[in-house]
Amino acid sequence: MARFHVRDTFTVEDKSTFVMAGFVIEGEITEGMSVRMPFKENVMITSEIDHTQVIRRPDGDVVCLCIRCGTPKEAALWKALKIKDQTIEIISTPS
């Protein structure tokens, strides 16, 4: 299991992709792995990472985990979770 610290979140491509920008704390993260985070007590939300992107900045690299959403409403739900400045788990998706 990997861990990722979310510095900020945003949507792109007509609000059909939700992006978590931050940095890897532990492990390696690749596309096809899944973001897992608590939603309510004893309820977890899991979604597959569509792709990753690294943005080079003068103050350090930022890793973007991109989740492809079926609709803008789904992306809005992710945004409503307010996961900025949180550490989340990244798990391997069973094949």
C-alpha positions as CSV (number, residue, x, y, z in Angstrom):
1,M,0.0,0.0,0.0
2,A,1.2,3.5,-0.9
3,R,0.4,6.8,0.8
4,F,-0.2,10.1,-0.9
5,H,-0.5,13.6,0.6
6,V,-3.1,15.7,-1.2
7,R,-1.9,19.4,-1.4
8,D,-4.8,20.6,-3.6
9,T,-7.6,19.3,-5.8
10,F,-9.2,20.5,-9.0
11,T,-11.2,19.4,-12.1
12,V,-10.1,19.5,-15.8
13,E,-11.4,18.6,-19.2
14,D,-14.9,20.0,-18.9
15,K,-15.0,18.9,-15.3
16,S,-14.8,15.2,-16.3
17,T,-11.4,14.5,-14.6
18,F,-10.8,15.0,-10.9
19,V,-7.2,15.7,-10.0
20,M,-5.4,15.3,-6.6
21,A,-2.1,17.2,-6.7
22,G,0.5,16.5,-4.0
23,F,3.3,14.2,-3.3
24,V,4.0,10.5,-2.6
25,I,4.8,9.8,1.0
26,E,5.3,6.1,0.8
27,G,5.5,3.4,-2.0
28,E,5.1,3.8,-5.7
29,I,1.9,4.9,-7.4
30,T,0.9,4.0,-11.0
31,E,-2.2,4.2,-13.2
32,G,-4.6,1.4,-12.5
33,M,-4.1,1.6,-8.7
34,S,-7.0,2.8,-6.6
35,V,-7.5,5.8,-4.3
36,R,-9.1,4.6,-1.0
37,M,-10.4,7.1,1.5
38,P,-12.9,7.2,4.3
39,F,-16.3,8.7,3.5
40,K,-18.3,8.1,6.7
41,E,-17.7,5.9,9.7
42,N,-17.0,2.4,8.4
43,V,-17.5,3.5,4.7
44,M,-14.7,3.8,2.3
45,I,-14.7,5.3,-1.2
46,T,-12.4,3.6,-3.8
47,S,-11.8,4.9,-7.3
48,E,-9.2,3.8,-10.0
49,I,-6.4,6.2,-11.0
50,D,-6.8,6.8,-14.7
51,H,-3.4,8.3,-15.1
52,T,-0.7,10.2,-13.3
53,Q,1.3,13.3,-14.3
54,V,4.3,15.0,-12.8
55,I,4.5,18.8,-12.9
56,R,8.0,20.2,-12.5
57,R,8.0,23.4,-10.4
58,P,10.9,25.5,-9.0
59,D,9.9,24.6,-5.5
60,G,9.7,20.8,-6.2
61,D,7.8,18.3,-8.3
62,V,4.1,17.9,-7.9
63,V,2.4,14.5,-8.6
64,C,-1.1,14.6,-10.0
65,L,-3.4,11.6,-9.6
66,C,-6.2,11.8,-12.1
67,I,-9.5,10.1,-11.7
68,R,-11.7,9.9,-14.8
69,C,-15.3,10.7,-13.9
70,G,-18.4,9.6,-15.8
71,T,-20.1,12.9,-15.4
72,P,-19.3,16.4,-14.1
73,K,-21.6,15.6,-11.1
74,E,-19.3,12.7,-10.1
75,A,-16.3,15.1,-10.3
76,A,-18.3,17.6,-8.1
77,L,-18.9,14.8,-5.5
78,W,-15.1,14.2,-5.3
79,K,-14.5,18.0,-4.9
80,A,-17.2,18.1,-2.2
81,L,-15.2,15.6,-0.1
82,K,-12.7,18.4,0.6
83,I,-9.6,16.2,0.7
84,K,-7.1,19.0,0.5
85,D,-4.2,18.7,3.0
86,Q,-4.9,15.1,3.8
87,T,-3.0,11.9,3.4
88,I,-4.8,9.1,1.6
89,E,-4.1,5.4,0.9
90,I,-3.4,4.1,-2.6
91,I,-4.0,0.4,-3.1
92,S,-3.2,-2.1,-5.9
93,T,-6.4,-3.0,-7.9
94,P,-6.9,-6.8,-7.9
95,S,-6.4,-8.2,-11.4
